[in-house]
């Protein structure tokens, strides 16, 4: 299995996103405008937007292309659909409901079988949740010091409107399909559509 081991702060600076989006409460001391003098081509802008989404969700090229093909077959705008598909991954939902400090940690916790979907244990980070699904931490895992610590540290994190979270029960319910308006970062998804349409 391929793993992205890019240094997070360096990559965030290059892609122009805040480390807070990745769940890291740290800022780089380097000049953020160091590379802004370079003129970026249209292709360069499109590629950067694609790299941004891939980095945020921890998805490699092949699965990302598969998600784009899925999104382009769905009704509506392909760019908005792509964001909905990425947001509905189980590892992202675990991060969004405040049961992990970062998406990378959420991916690991899901892979270790700490989460259930509708009462069944799921250990596939790319599992796509649907509207009405209930995601919860396994009974055995709830008592662990790890989840209690994470729950305390993510107390102030804003849960998106498409999730109905219950922190006491270590669970959340998907109330609607996530959309671009629910994101905590800026992305121009139409550039990704243009890139793949060439």
Secondary structure, DSSP 4 states (H G I P E B T S, - for coil): -------HHHHHHHHT--GGGGT------S-TTTTTTSPPPHHHHHHHHHHHHHHHHT--HHHHHHHHHHHHHSSS-HHHHHHHHHHTBHHHHHHHTTSSSSHHHHHHHHHTT-EEETTEE---TTPBP-TT-EEEE-HHHHTSHHHHHHHHHTTTPPPPTTEEEETTTTEEEE-S---GGG-SS---HHHHHHHHT-
